[in-house]
């Protein structure tokens, strides 16, 4: 069974990888835009699109991690409740 700390570490690792990839992509887009000292609407839109994609994927990673912890907690509580009922018998 994977510990809570391991799940948090995995989440942070995924977020770090995502952030590094998106930072690299955005830096590349900005560098290209600045090469001619003019940022076009298209270039600006591409940068914003990458930023929005990052935010969406970040929230998805966080949401998945929360669901995982919630499901595990629910299973643990169900098991504890069954044990408590057995003790009362």
C-alpha positions as CSV (number, residue, x, y, z in Angstrom):
1,X,0.0,0.0,0.0
2,X,1.3,3.5,-0.9
3,X,1.6,5.9,2.0
4,X,0.1,9.3,2.1
5,X,3.5,10.8,2.0
6,X,4.4,8.8,-1.1
7,X,1.2,10.0,-2.8
8,X,2.0,13.6,-2.0
9,X,5.6,13.2,-3.2
10,X,4.2,11.7,-6.5
11,X,1.8,14.6,-6.9
12,X,4.6,17.1,-6.3
13,X,6.9,15.3,-8.8
14,X,4.1,15.4,-11.5
15,X,3.5,19.1,-10.8
16,X,7.3,19.8,-11.0
17,X,7.6,18.0,-14.3
18,X,4.5,19.8,-15.7
19,X,5.8,23.2,-14.6
20,X,9.3,22.6,-16.1
21,X,7.8,21.5,-19.5
22,X,5.4,24.4,-19.7
23,X,8.1,26.9,-18.6
24,X,10.4,25.6,-21.3
25,X,7.6,25.9,-23.9
26,X,6.6,29.4,-22.8
27,X,10.3,30.5,-22.8
28,X,10.7,29.2,-26.3
29,X,7.6,31.0,-27.5
30,X,8.7,34.3,-25.8
31,X,12.2,34.0,-27.3
32,X,10.8,33.5,-30.8
33,X,8.5,36.5,-30.3
34,X,11.3,38.7,-29.1
35,X,13.7,37.8,-31.9
36,X,12.0,40.4,-34.2
37,X,11.3,42.8,-31.3
38,X,7.6,42.4,-32.0
39,X,5.0,40.2,-30.3
40,X,2.2,39.4,-32.7
41,X,-1.3,38.6,-31.5
42,X,-0.8,35.0,-32.6
43,X,2.4,34.7,-30.5
44,X,0.7,36.2,-27.5
45,X,-2.2,33.8,-27.9
46,X,0.2,30.9,-28.0
47,X,1.8,31.9,-24.7
48,X,-1.6,32.4,-23.0
49,X,-2.7,29.1,-24.4
50,X,0.3,27.3,-22.9
51,X,-0.4,29.1,-19.5
52,X,-4.0,28.0,-19.5
53,X,-3.1,24.5,-20.4
54,X,-0.6,24.4,-17.5
55,X,-3.3,25.7,-15.1
56,X,-5.8,23.1,-16.3
57,X,-3.4,20.2,-16.0
58,X,-2.2,21.4,-12.6
59,X,-5.8,21.4,-11.3
60,X,-6.3,17.9,-12.8
61,X,-3.3,16.5,-11.0
62,X,-4.4,18.1,-7.7
63,X,-8.0,16.8,-8.2
64,X,-6.8,13.3,-9.0
65,X,-4.6,13.3,-5.8
66,X,-7.5,14.5,-3.7
67,X,-9.8,11.8,-5.0
68,X,-7.2,9.2,-4.4
69,X,-6.8,10.3,-0.7
70,X,-10.5,10.6,-0.2
71,X,-11.1,7.1,-1.6
72,X,-8.4,5.6,0.6
73,X,-9.8,7.4,3.7
74,X,-13.3,6.2,2.9
75,X,-12.1,2.6,2.6
76,X,-10.1,2.9,5.9
77,X,-13.2,4.3,7.7
78,X,-15.4,1.5,6.3
79,X,-13.0,-1.1,7.6
80,X,-12.8,0.7,11.0
81,X,-16.6,0.8,11.2
82,X,-16.8,-3.0,10.5
83,X,-14.2,-3.6,13.3
84,X,-16.2,-1.4,15.7
85,X,-19.4,-3.4,15.0
86,X,-17.6,-6.7,15.6
87,X,-16.3,-5.4,18.9
88,X,-19.8,-4.5,20.0
89,X,-21.1,-8.0,19.4
